[in-house]
Amino acid sequence: MGLFDLFTGGSIEKQIEKHAKRLRKKDAQQEDRVASAHWLAEEGSFDAIYGLLGRFEMAYEHHMKDRAEKDLVANLLEELGNPAIKPIQAFLRRSDHFARPMDLLERIGGREQALEMIFELLKVEAAKSELKPGKKRQLLIKLAEFQEALIVDEAMPFLGDFDEGVRFAAVEVLVAQEETADIKAKLLACLADPEEDSNRLRVRISEVANARRWTLGEHAKAVNENPPAGWTVSKGRLLPA
């Protein structure tokens, strides 16, 4: 009797539940988890694919085996193609473990679908408690991989976020875009803002301003009075001290 024979019996819903649970079980035998991954991919329904995605939420203590299993799951999902898109989107809406699924969405559905998904998730995260900024921060880090004009308006509001990591990630998103007068003005305003207490963020903007030879304009006085650590203002420009 083979491994797949061990899992037969019961309704298809029960079988999907059993395989999905086994796939996330740390103390299950690796060959059993692998067999469950193949079974779920072969079954191919929305619930089965969603269950397959659950492997990305489990971290196995043997890092090489963990990576190998996740690579297997990613390959199975990519082979499924378009039928995997809706389960991936549903999983992304619920889970904080979105890096691999987001990459899969981009590979299967294209950059436009991935970008739309990031925008949707950012809106959801922006409305949540500021005490849990992790997913918001990681979404912005992912967003910095894209260069699209419509990204600017989506990223701008996060420059005022409560969390320093979120603000820093928003800066990186804007820096990655084609420079516009609005981007320059907003970043310089952040640099001059007396309420901005992140030296890391202010240094990053200073590096960009120096590399792009920005003049500080109306913000020169404020920045000169309170320059980032390691920087000075000379003739309206930021220079390393």
ZATORZA-950258 format. One record per residue (C-alpha): residue number from 1; residue in one letter; x negated, y negated, z negated. Coordinates in Angstrom, 3 decimals, decimal comma. Layout:
BEGIN
 seq type       px       py       pz
 NUM    A        X        Y        Z
...
***
This chain:
BEGIN
 seq type       px       py       pz
   1    M    0,000    0,000    0,000
   2    G   -1,460   -3,356    1,065
   3    L   -1,478   -6,646   -0,794
   4    F    1,492   -7,966    1,125
   5    D    3,507   -4,890    0,185
   6    L    3,052   -5,737   -3,478
   7    F    4,930   -8,995   -3,035
   8    T    7,956   -7,713   -1,126
   9    G   11,415   -7,526   -2,590
  10    G   13,882  -10,123   -3,792
  11    S   15,326  -13,070   -1,875
  12    I   13,118  -15,099    0,429
  13    E   13,431  -18,002   -2,020
  14    K   12,125  -15,825   -4,848
  15    Q    9,279  -14,553   -2,704
  16    I    8,268  -18,106   -1,739
  17    E    8,365  -19,107   -5,400
  18    K    6,240  -16,091   -6,375
  19    H    3,586  -16,722   -3,722
  20    A    3,454  -20,463   -4,399
  21    K    3,028  -19,823   -8,117
  22    R    0,293  -17,229   -7,531
  23    L   -1,549  -19,599   -5,190
  24    R   -1,851  -22,147   -8,024
  25    K   -2,737  -19,589  -10,715
  26    K   -6,338  -19,902  -11,874
  27    D   -6,574  -16,430  -13,388
  28    A   -5,155  -14,666  -10,333
  29    Q   -7,563  -12,626   -8,238
  30    Q   -8,986  -14,660   -5,369
  31    E   -7,863  -12,089   -2,793
  32    D   -4,320  -12,338   -4,169
  33    R   -4,321  -16,136   -3,830
  34    V   -5,666  -15,847   -0,294
  35    A   -3,013  -13,252    0,568
  36    S   -0,308  -15,559   -0,799
  37    A   -1,650  -18,451    1,281
  38    H   -1,405  -16,354    4,450
  39    W    2,075  -15,145    3,497
  40    L    3,372  -18,687    2,970
  41    A    1,870  -19,908    6,242
  42    E    3,381  -16,964    8,126
  43    E    6,808  -17,527    6,544
  44    G    6,548  -21,127    7,745
  45    S    9,701  -22,663    6,260
  46    F    9,744  -26,111    4,642
  47    D    9,648  -24,599    1,147
  48    A    6,877  -22,166    2,049
  49    I    4,712  -24,914    3,531
  50    Y    5,415  -27,108    0,515
  51    G    4,342  -24,212   -1,710
  52    L    1,158  -23,826    0,319
  53    L    0,314  -27,482   -0,320
  54    G    0,448  -26,803   -4,053
  55    R   -3,038  -25,249   -3,829
  56    F   -4,441  -28,771   -3,551
  57    E   -3,233  -29,468   -7,097
  58    M   -5,235  -26,626   -8,620
  59    A   -8,984  -26,956   -9,222
  60    Y  -10,846  -23,668   -9,640
  61    E  -13,890  -23,672  -11,936
  62    H  -16,047  -22,040   -9,226
  63    H  -16,467  -25,050   -6,984
  64    M  -17,607  -23,214   -3,861
  65    K  -14,693  -20,778   -4,058
  66    D  -12,319  -23,651   -4,775
  67    R  -13,546  -25,514   -1,704
  68    A  -13,340  -22,372    0,440
  69    E   -9,730  -21,702   -0,580
  70    K   -8,714  -25,304    0,022
  71    D  -10,417  -25,206    3,415
  72    L   -8,436  -22,057    4,208
  73    V   -5,167  -23,717    3,205
  74    A   -6,011  -26,823    5,233
  75    N   -6,773  -24,695    8,288
  76    L   -3,516  -22,763    7,913
  77    L   -1,542  -26,007    7,647
  78    E   -3,281  -27,530   10,651
  79    E   -2,528  -24,413   12,685
  80    L    1,168  -24,784   11,796
  81    G    1,150  -28,203   13,463
  82    N    4,268  -30,373   13,572
  83    P    6,409  -28,153   11,277
  84    A    3,966  -29,056    8,482
  85    I    4,531  -32,818    8,779
  86    K    7,738  -33,162    6,755
  87    P    6,557  -30,896    3,894
  88    I    3,276  -32,836    3,781
  89    Q    5,183  -36,134    3,586
  90    A    7,384  -34,775    0,797
  91    F    4,334  -33,508   -1,083
  92    L    2,577  -36,867   -0,746
  93    R    5,600  -38,646   -2,254
  94    R    5,411  -36,463   -5,354
  95    S    1,787  -35,542   -5,950
  96    D   -1,234  -37,520   -7,110
  97    H   -3,499  -35,075   -5,209
  98    F   -3,089  -36,645   -1,812
  99    A   -6,557  -36,873   -0,235
 100    R   -6,497  -33,564    1,658
 101    P   -2,771  -33,718    2,555
 102    M   -3,203  -37,287    3,853
 103    D   -6,106  -36,200    6,037
 104    L   -3,940  -33,363    7,337
 105    L   -1,072  -35,733    8,092
 106    E   -3,465  -37,903   10,082
 107    R   -4,872  -34,936   12,010
 108    I   -1,480  -33,398   12,765
 109    G    0,764  -36,453   13,102
 110    G   -1,749  -39,106   14,120
 111    R   -3,117  -42,287   12,561
 112    E    0,150  -44,190   12,910
 113    Q    2,090  -41,677   10,804
 114    A   -0,673  -41,616    8,205
 115    L   -0,703  -45,406    8,014
 116    E    3,078  -45,586    7,649
 117    M    2,865  -43,035    4,848
 118    I    0,206  -45,037    3,015
 119    F    2,342  -48,179    3,253
 120    E    5,362  -46,299    1,900
 121    L    3,408  -44,842   -1,005
 122    L    1,820  -48,200   -1,858
 123    K    5,255  -49,784   -2,125
 124    V    6,339  -47,035   -4,492
 125    E    3,185  -47,311   -6,599
 126    A    3,420  -51,117   -6,744
 127    A    6,813  -50,783   -8,420
 128    K    5,523  -48,358  -11,068
 129    S    3,952  -49,042  -14,443
 130    E    0,587  -50,794  -14,286
 131    L   -0,655  -48,292  -16,861
 132    K   -1,112  -45,652  -14,130
 133    P   -3,004  -47,341  -11,287
 134    G   -4,990  -44,304  -10,123
 135    K   -2,930  -43,320   -7,082
 136    K   -2,551  -46,950   -6,016
 137    R   -6,320  -47,400   -6,179
 138    Q   -6,989  -44,238   -4,162
 139    L   -4,412  -45,194   -1,535
 140    L   -6,163  -48,516   -1,000
 141    I   -9,524  -46,768   -0,702
 142    K   -7,982  -44,613    2,027
 143    L   -6,417  -47,667    3,661
 144    A   -9,866  -49,239    4,028
 145    E  -10,624  -46,531    6,610
 146    F   -8,106  -48,133    8,977
 147    Q   -8,456  -51,326   11,001
 148    E   -5,057  -52,712   11,996
 149    A   -3,692  -56,266   11,909
 150    L   -0,590  -55,247    9,943
 151    I   -2,754  -53,919    7,093
 152    V   -3,637  -57,431    5,908
 153    D   -0,141  -58,324    4,686
 154    E    0,165  -54,944    2,957
 155    A   -3,133  -55,309    1,080
 156    M   -2,982  -58,996    0,089
 157    P   -0,566  -58,584   -2,867
 158    F   -2,910  -56,122   -4,575
 159    L   -5,560  -58,825   -5,013
 160    G   -3,454  -59,955   -7,966
 161    D   -3,010  -56,512   -9,515
 162    F   -3,534  -55,997  -13,238
 163    D   -6,106  -53,238  -12,648
 164    E   -9,642  -54,295  -11,685
 165    G  -10,184  -51,159   -9,616
 166    V   -7,054  -51,856   -7,576
 167    R   -8,132  -55,452   -6,943
 168    F  -11,607  -54,309   -5,902
 169    A  -10,136  -51,715   -3,534
 170    A   -7,873  -54,378   -2,016
 171    V  -10,943  -56,542   -1,368
 172    E  -12,579  -53,629    0,448
 173    V   -9,470  -53,169    2,587
 174    L   -9,568  -56,812    3,672
 175    V  -13,326  -56,775    4,247
 176    A  -12,867  -53,775    6,558
 177    Q  -10,427  -55,660    8,794
 178    E  -11,249  -58,021   11,625
 179    E  -11,943  -61,342    9,939
 180    T   -9,217  -63,972   10,026
 181    A   -8,857  -67,411    8,471
 182    D   -6,257  -65,974    6,073
 183    I   -8,588  -63,210    4,883
 184    K  -11,447  -65,640    4,369
 185    A   -9,251  -68,120    2,492
 186    K   -7,756  -65,450    0,235
 187    L  -11,095  -63,895   -0,685
 188    L  -12,660  -67,275   -1,450
 189    A   -9,654  -68,160   -3,583
 190    C  -10,190  -64,942   -5,555
 191    L  -13,849  -65,832   -5,997
 192    A  -12,967  -69,270   -7,380
 193    D  -10,072  -68,084   -9,549
 194    P  -10,983  -68,767  -13,206
 195    E   -8,680  -65,908  -14,233
 196    E  -10,672  -63,344  -12,239
 197    D  -12,873  -61,643  -14,839
 198    S  -14,412  -58,914  -12,682
 199    N  -18,007  -59,777  -11,914
 200    R  -18,210  -56,684   -9,708
 201    L  -15,392  -57,990   -7,539
 202    R  -16,808  -61,519   -7,395
 203    V  -20,262  -60,218   -6,476
 204    R  -18,755  -58,144   -3,660
 205    I  -16,996  -61,187   -2,226
 206    S  -20,230  -63,167   -2,607
 207    E  -22,111  -60,527   -0,609
 208    V  -19,552  -60,767    2,178
 209    A  -19,523  -64,575    2,116
 210    N  -23,315  -64,666    2,304
 211    A  -23,534  -62,091    5,105
 212    R  -20,897  -63,906    7,153
 213    R  -22,316  -67,342    6,337
 214    W  -19,055  -68,653    4,929
 215    T  -18,929  -72,145    3,513
 216    L  -16,999  -72,421    0,269
 217    G  -15,131  -75,568    1,265
 218    E  -12,610  -76,657   -1,342
 219    H  -13,776  -73,856   -3,666
 220    A  -17,417  -75,007   -3,835
 221    K  -17,029  -76,952   -7,076
 222    A  -15,197  -74,170   -8,918
 223    V  -17,660  -71,495   -7,795
 224    N  -20,647  -73,716   -8,587
 225    E  -19,354  -74,209  -12,133
 226    N  -18,773  -70,485  -12,605
 227    P  -20,876  -68,492  -10,109
 228    P  -20,954  -64,681  -10,111
 229    A  -23,915  -63,182  -11,967
 230    G  -26,973  -63,259   -9,747
 231    W  -25,615  -65,875   -7,352
 232    T  -25,884  -69,622   -6,931
 233    V  -24,289  -72,285   -4,752
 234    S  -26,461  -74,354   -2,424
 235    K  -25,112  -76,832    0,142
 236    G  -21,663  -75,308   -0,066
 237    R  -22,837  -71,718    0,479
 238    L  -23,428  -68,757   -1,807
 239    L  -27,017  -67,540   -2,087
 240    P  -28,650  -64,859   -4,245
 241    A  -30,129  -66,522   -7,329
***
